[in-house]
Amino acid sequence: YLPEKTKAAFFQYFKLALIEFAGCGTAWNDPDSDELQELWVKVMPNEMKDQYSQFGGAIGEMATESLKGWRNSIGEAAITIVDQILDGKNEDERKTFIKEQIKSKDGMRPYYYPENNAELPEGVFQSRIVSETFATHFKIIKNIPDDSRSEAFPEAALVLSIVAINRAFFLSKNGIPPGDFSSDQKAKDLGRQTHQLFAKTPDGEDRISAQTWSKIIAAAQAHVKPQTSSIN
């Protein structure tokens, strides 16, 4: 177990950095122990930097739990947003709506686009449903100062959001109660396929340009409420 002081510092410094790091990786891959140690040394207070060798096991367990919670919060956000969108529709309308949203054309689905408009490829992953779900990731890491953030694109967090929405539609259509998103095998399999949307083309071109990424992130950030200082 971690000493109390180290445990408090884990939640204060390490957890958000860990989630941001994992958010830029592959959806269901947790950092390995070398990556955890490197991150620990980078973000923890000086007097705790060398504690990883002693407490690596406990830190690893807490890291796994933190990342489970992160994935589950994205899964829950998608369910909430899908419920809001389906609110007021009867069962037939829901089923028709969901079928329309999740039909795939070349791996792309209508709900990826604002107003379902696939004619505007530059709008991809900026629909309300994707932006609001993806915003969950930015809400969690919002206290990381801008200058401490990774320059990598948060591909894993976006893939989790896309898969979570697809799953929320599927669960709703079939009336299945949601379980744990973080351990959902079907979602993991779809995650692997979804990462292909971000792979380079055979010519080495980015499928999603840096410019489009900036728009996707900005659309999600618009759903994150600015921090207001609370007056006690």
N, C-alpha and C positions, 0 to 999 in steps of 0.2 A: 504493500500500500504506500501511497505517496504521503510524505509529511504534510500536515495541514497547510503550511505556508506555500509549499510547492503546488499543492492541489489548487489553492486559490489562484496562484499565478498561471496554472494550466488554463483555467477558465478565463482569466483576464487577458493573457497574451497569446497562448498557444492555440486554443480552440478555433478562433476566427481565422488565424493564419493557416491552420490545417484545412479548414473548410474551403478557404479561397484557393489553396494549392490543389486540393482534390477537385475543385470545380473547374480547374483548367486542364484536367487530365482526361481519363476515360471513365465513363459514367459509373461503373460498379467496381472500379479498381481502387483499393486503398493504397496509400503510400507504403512502401516497404520500410524495414527498420532503418536502413541507411538514410532514406529520405526523411524519415521522422527525426532521426538524430540531427541531420543537417538543418532541418527547420527549427528544431529545439534550440540549437546553438545560435541560430540566426535571430530568433525573436525573444528568447527568455532573458530575464535580468542576469547580469554578470555572475552573481553568486550562485546561480542555478544552472548555468550552462553545462557544467561538468557532471550534473546529476543523472544524465541519460544513461550512462554506463551502469549506474547502480539501480536505477528504477525503470529501465527500458521496458520490462514486461508490463508493469502497471500502466506506464504511459501508453503503450501499445493498446492495451485493453480499453483505456479511456478514449483513445483516439477512435477505435472501432465503434464504440458506443456513440461518440459525437457524430461520426459520419452516418451512422444508421439514422440518428435523429434528424440530421440534415436532409437525407434522402426522403425520409418519411414526411417531413414538413412540406417538401415539394409535392409529394403524392397527395397529401391532404389538401393542399391549396388547389390542386387541379380538380379534385372532387367537389370542393366548395364552389369553384367558379363554374364548372359544368352544371351543377345543381341550379345556380343562379340563372344561367342561360336557358335551361330547360324549364324553369319555373313558369307555370301558367299554360304549358302545353299538355294536351292529353296524351295517353299512351301511344296512340297511332302517330300523332304529330312528333312525339319524341323519337320514335323509332325511325321515322322517315328522315327527320332532321339529322340524327346521328349517322344514318347510312350515308347521307349526302356528305357529311363532314369528313368521314374516315375513308371514303373510297380513294384508292391510291392510283395515281397516274405517274409513271416513271419514278416511283418512290415518293412522290410529293402528294400531300393531301390538302383539300380545300381549307381546312382550319389553320394552315400555316400562314395564310394571307389575309390582310385586312379586307373585309367585305367578301372574303372567299375569292378574291380576284387574282387568279394565277397569271393573268395577262401582264401583271406588274411584278416581274421577278425581283425587282429591287425592294419590294415590300415584304419579301419572305421573312417569316418568323417575327412579324411585327403586328400580327392580329391581336385583338384585345385579349383573347383567351391565352395565347402564348406569352404575351408581354406580362400579363398579370401573374401567371404561374411562375415565369422566369424571375419576376420581381422578388419572389420569396427568397431567392439566393442573395439578392442585393440587400434585402432587409436584414438578413442574418449577418452579413459582413459589413454593414454600413458604418460601423465604428472603426474600421481599419482606415487610417489616414490615407488620402489619395497617393501620397508619395511613397507609401509602403506597399502599394498594391502591385501585383504581378502585371507584367506587360503582355502576358499570354492571354489569348481569348478564352473565356469561360465555356469551353465547348462541352465539358461533361455536365455542367449545370444546365445548359440549354438542352442537351440530349435528354437528361432526366425530365425536364419540363415537358418536352414533346411527347415522350413515352408516357409520362404520368397522365397527360390529357387523353391520349389514345386509350389508355387503360380505364380512365374515369368514364369515357364514353361507352366502352365495352361493358363495364360493370353496371352502368345505368341501364343500358339497352337490355341486359339480361337479368336485371334485378338481383345482382349478386352483391352481398355486403362486402365492403372493401376489407382486405386483410392488411398485412404489412407490406408496404411498397418496397422497402429496402430488401426484402427477401423474396420478392415475386419473380419466379424463374422465367415466366413468359415475358415479363417486362425487361429482364436482363437480356434475353435473346433479341427482343426488339431493339434494345439499346445498342447492341453490336451492329445491327443493320442500319440504325439511324446515324451512327457515327460515319457511315459511308457517304452520307450527304455532305459531309465536311471534308472528305478526303480530297486529295488533288486529282485533277482529271489525268487521263493517260498522257496528255501533253505537258503535265507539270503545272497547269494553271490551278489557282485556288477556286474551288467551287463557290465559296462564299468569300467575297473580297473583303479586305480590311475596311473599306468604306461601308459596305453593307453591315459588317459586324458593328461598326460604330452606331449605325442606325438601330440595329436590333437591341444593343445595350441601352441606348438612349430611350427607346420606347419602353423598355422594362423599368429603367430608372425613374421614368415619369410616374410610376405607380408606387414609388417609395416615398413615404411622407418625410419631409425634412425634419431633422431632429429639433425639437423645441426645448429650450431650457426650462425645466420645471421649477416653478417658484413654490417653495414649501411654505 
